[in-house]
Amino acid sequence: MQSFIVKNLRGEVVDVYCGGPDVFSGRVESCEDNVLCLEQNGKYTYIAMDKIIAVWRAQAP
């Protein structure tokens, strides 16, 4: 999944589902060493790749 994210979603705004109520949103900054980095409003979220169930491009409001 890491290579797919780097190739297809880098720089895109995405939503990431990790199970239960855990959905994270932000622009894909990087994806390396099995960690996805999202940026939103100047704040960064780091997600372990093995916790990701699904990822999709966020829809425009």
N, C-alpha and C positions, 0 to 999 in steps of 0.2 A: 504494500500500500504506500510506503514511503516514496518510492520512485514515481508512482502514479500521481501523488500529490505534488511533488516537485515539478513534474513534467506538465501537468494539466491545470493545477490550481494555484500555483505560486502567484501572489499578488492579487488574487481574487478574494472577495468577501464570502465566507462560508459559514455554515452551521455544522457543528460536530456533535454527534450523538454518542454518548458513552454509557447508555443504559439508565433505567429509572428516570428521574427528573433531570438528569445531567445532560444539558445541551449548551454548548459553548459557541459563541459567535465572534467573528473578527476576520481581519485580513491576514492571509497566510504570509507570514514574514519569512519563515524558514522551516525546513523539515530535515533534520539530520540527527545522527546518533539515536535514532528511534524516538525522537521527541519532536512534536509539532508545536510551533510557536505561532500564536495568533496575536494580533494587535488590534485594539479597539479603544478609541478615545485616549490614546497615549498610555494605555495600560496593557500589559502583556500577560497572556495565559499560556502555560506550557503543559502539554498533554502527552502522556506516554502513549506511543503508537499502539501498544498491545491492549489498551483500554478502549480504543475507538471501534465502535460498531458500524457507524455509517457517517458519511460526510457528503454534503451537497452545497451547491452555490446558493447563497441567500437570495431570496426574492426581494426586488426593490419595493420599498414601502408605497 
